[in-house]
């Protein structure tokens, strides 16, 4: 059962990535693990989990939590402009 779920998740991820390419959505480099979906509407956009993005920054840049959060808001969020740019969501 777990193996079936993993295969389904992989198929869904491949479908999601294909749809993001078709819609010409911008993707965040090195944040594929944080990618959780695609938005609906006039402009489709890649959707990322904020907390996972921050965790990735901590690990990949060897930052403490506070520095990763600061980098996230100043360098990552500050650069996101336009119709096809990713959405960042805080999950519950």
C-alpha positions as CSV (number, residue, x, y, z in Angstrom):
1,X,0.0,0.0,0.0
2,X,2.8,2.4,0.9
3,X,4.6,1.6,-2.4
4,X,1.3,2.3,-4.3
5,X,1.0,5.7,-2.6
6,X,4.6,6.6,-3.5
7,X,4.0,5.7,-7.1
8,X,0.8,7.8,-7.2
9,X,2.7,10.8,-5.6
10,X,5.4,10.5,-8.2
11,X,2.8,10.4,-11.0
12,X,1.1,13.4,-9.5
13,X,4.4,15.3,-9.2
14,X,5.3,14.6,-12.8
15,X,1.8,15.7,-14.0
16,X,2.2,18.9,-11.8
17,X,5.6,19.7,-13.3
18,X,4.3,19.2,-16.8
19,X,1.4,21.5,-16.2
20,X,3.6,24.1,-14.7
21,X,5.8,24.0,-17.8
22,X,2.8,24.3,-20.1
23,X,1.6,27.3,-18.2
24,X,5.1,28.9,-18.3
25,X,5.1,29.2,-14.5
26,X,8.3,30.4,-12.9
27,X,9.8,27.9,-10.5
28,X,12.1,28.6,-7.5
29,X,15.5,27.1,-8.0
30,X,16.4,24.3,-5.6
31,X,13.0,24.4,-3.9
32,X,11.4,21.4,-5.7
33,X,10.8,19.7,-2.3
34,X,8.7,22.7,-1.1
35,X,6.5,22.6,-4.3
36,X,3.0,21.7,-3.2
37,X,0.7,22.6,-6.1
38,X,-0.4,24.9,-8.8
39,X,-2.9,27.8,-8.4
40,X,-6.1,28.1,-10.4
41,X,-7.3,31.2,-12.1
42,X,-6.3,33.5,-15.0
43,X,-2.6,33.0,-14.3
44,X,-1.5,29.6,-13.0
45,X,1.3,29.8,-10.5
46,X,3.5,27.3,-8.7
47,X,2.6,27.1,-5.0
48,X,5.3,26.5,-2.4
49,X,5.2,25.7,1.4
50,X,6.9,28.6,3.2
51,X,8.2,26.5,6.1
52,X,9.7,23.9,3.8
53,X,11.4,26.7,1.8
54,X,12.9,28.1,5.0
55,X,14.1,24.6,6.1
56,X,15.7,24.2,2.7
57,X,17.5,27.5,3.1
58,X,18.7,26.5,6.5
59,X,20.2,23.2,5.2
60,X,21.5,24.4,1.8
61,X,23.1,27.6,3.0
62,X,24.0,26.4,6.5
63,X,22.0,29.2,8.2
64,X,20.4,29.3,11.6
65,X,16.6,29.6,11.6
66,X,16.6,33.4,12.1
67,X,19.0,34.0,9.3
68,X,17.1,31.7,7.0
69,X,13.9,33.5,7.7
70,X,15.6,36.9,7.1
71,X,17.0,35.6,3.8
72,X,13.6,34.2,2.8
73,X,11.8,37.5,3.2
74,X,14.5,39.8,1.9
75,X,16.0,37.9,-1.0
76,X,13.4,35.4,-2.0
77,X,10.0,37.1,-1.3
78,X,11.4,40.5,-2.3
79,X,12.2,39.2,-5.8
80,X,8.8,37.7,-6.6
81,X,6.9,40.0,-9.0
82,X,4.7,39.4,-12.0
83,X,1.8,37.2,-13.1
84,X,3.7,33.9,-13.4
85,X,5.8,34.2,-10.2
86,X,5.3,31.5,-7.5
87,X,2.9,31.8,-4.6
88,X,4.2,31.1,-1.1
89,X,1.7,29.8,1.4
90,X,1.8,29.1,5.1
91,X,0.2,25.7,5.8
92,X,-1.8,24.7,8.9
